[in-house]
Amino acid sequence: MNEIFIRRSIRKYDNQPVEKEKIDQLIRAAMQAPSAGNQQPWEMIIVQNKEMLKKLSLMSPYSKMIEKASVAFVFLGNENVMKYPENWEQDLSAATQNLLLQAVELDLGAVWLGVAPLENRMQYIKDLFQLPDHVKAFSVVPVGYSDQNKFTDRYDPTKVHYEVY
Ligand SMILES: Cc1cc2nc3c(=O)[nH]c(=O)nc-3n(C[C@H](O)[C@H](O)[C@H](O)COP(=O)(O)O)c2cc1C
């Protein structure tokens, strides 16, 4: 699958807005992810408001690019629907990665910004969006048009073990 091989973290975006159809497709891709017991614990906040993007960009020293994104997806986990709460981070990871790969196919640039399990970042998002206690922030993915992309080959045969370690 070509998108897997050409995906990179994109942190610089053009001013061009991302179309609603593409935003919808990104949301759909995220929600197609596998999850423990099919619990689908994800929810997301779609942020396009410039003022909110700016505030979100202050989440950490490594999230400044959010300010210039056309849209940011804030991934959340809803504890009320978790049958297997110990797996929520894996579930949300799969959803986040699905969105990143769909972005490549739509000619968009995106980057996964880690939130959970870092308490200070989770709290920052909880406060910013006034999340209820049972909703946990997991990741933020800013998205925009970009001409940046640098392929890198990470295939490393020394990490592969056939039959025995
Ligand atoms: C859990 C996780 C957290 C990350 N957090 C950040 C972040 O806070 N800021 C950032 O610029 N990139 C972040 N990244 C992106 C990584 O830096 C990036 O994936 C890595 O350097 C490999 O580069 P590539 O995505 O271009 O292949 C994160 C990635 C993951 C998977």
PDBQT file of the ligand as one rigid body, heavy atoms in Angstrom, charges set to zero:
ROOT
HETATM    1  C1  LIG A 201       2.900   8.841  19.970  1.00  0.00    +0.000 C 
HETATM    2  C2  LIG A 201       3.498   9.889  19.089  1.00  0.00    +0.000 A 
HETATM    3  C3  LIG A 201       3.661  11.175  19.568  1.00  0.00    +0.000 A 
HETATM    4  C4  LIG A 201       4.202  12.180  18.749  1.00  0.00    +0.000 A 
HETATM    5  N1  LIG A 201       4.264  13.467  19.218  1.00  0.00    +0.000 NA
HETATM    6  C5  LIG A 201       4.753  14.454  18.417  1.00  0.00    +0.000 A 
HETATM    7  C6  LIG A 201       4.765  15.800  18.868  1.00  0.00    +0.000 A 
HETATM    8  O1  LIG A 201       4.357  16.124  19.986  1.00  0.00    +0.000 OA
HETATM    9  N2  LIG A 201       5.248  16.756  18.018  1.00  0.00    +0.000 N 
HETATM   10  C7  LIG A 201       5.709  16.428  16.759  1.00  0.00    +0.000 A 
HETATM   11  O2  LIG A 201       6.127  17.344  16.044  1.00  0.00    +0.000 OA
HETATM   12  N3  LIG A 201       5.695  15.146  16.297  1.00  0.00    +0.000 NA
HETATM   13  C8  LIG A 201       5.230  14.161  17.086  1.00  0.00    +0.000 A 
HETATM   14  N4  LIG A 201       5.168  12.870  16.619  1.00  0.00    +0.000 N 
HETATM   15  C9  LIG A 201       5.662  12.547  15.262  1.00  0.00    +0.000 C 
HETATM   16  C10 LIG A 201       7.030  11.857  15.296  1.00  0.00    +0.000 C 
HETATM   17  O3  LIG A 201       8.019  12.805  15.659  1.00  0.00    +0.000 OA
HETATM   18  C11 LIG A 201       7.326  11.239  13.916  1.00  0.00    +0.000 C 
HETATM   19  O4  LIG A 201       6.351  10.288  13.603  1.00  0.00    +0.000 OA
HETATM   20  C12 LIG A 201       8.694  10.584  13.860  1.00  0.00    +0.000 C 
HETATM   21  O5  LIG A 201       9.734  11.535  14.000  1.00  0.00    +0.000 OA
HETATM   22  C13 LIG A 201       8.938   9.825  12.551  1.00  0.00    +0.000 C 
HETATM   23  O6  LIG A 201       8.843  10.696  11.437  1.00  0.00    +0.000 OA
HETATM   24  P1  LIG A 201       7.753  10.480  10.283  1.00  0.00    +0.000 P 
HETATM   25  O7  LIG A 201       6.383  10.523  10.914  1.00  0.00    +0.000 OA
HETATM   26  O8  LIG A 201       7.968  11.623   9.307  1.00  0.00    +0.000 OA
HETATM   27  O9  LIG A 201       7.981   9.150   9.625  1.00  0.00    +0.000 OA
HETATM   28  C14 LIG A 201       4.633  11.868  17.423  1.00  0.00    +0.000 A 
HETATM   29  C15 LIG A 201       4.446  10.565  16.940  1.00  0.00    +0.000 A 
HETATM   30  C16 LIG A 201       3.875   9.581  17.749  1.00  0.00    +0.000 A 
HETATM   31  C17 LIG A 201       3.646   8.194  17.176  1.00  0.00    +0.000 C 
ENDROOT
TORSDOF 0
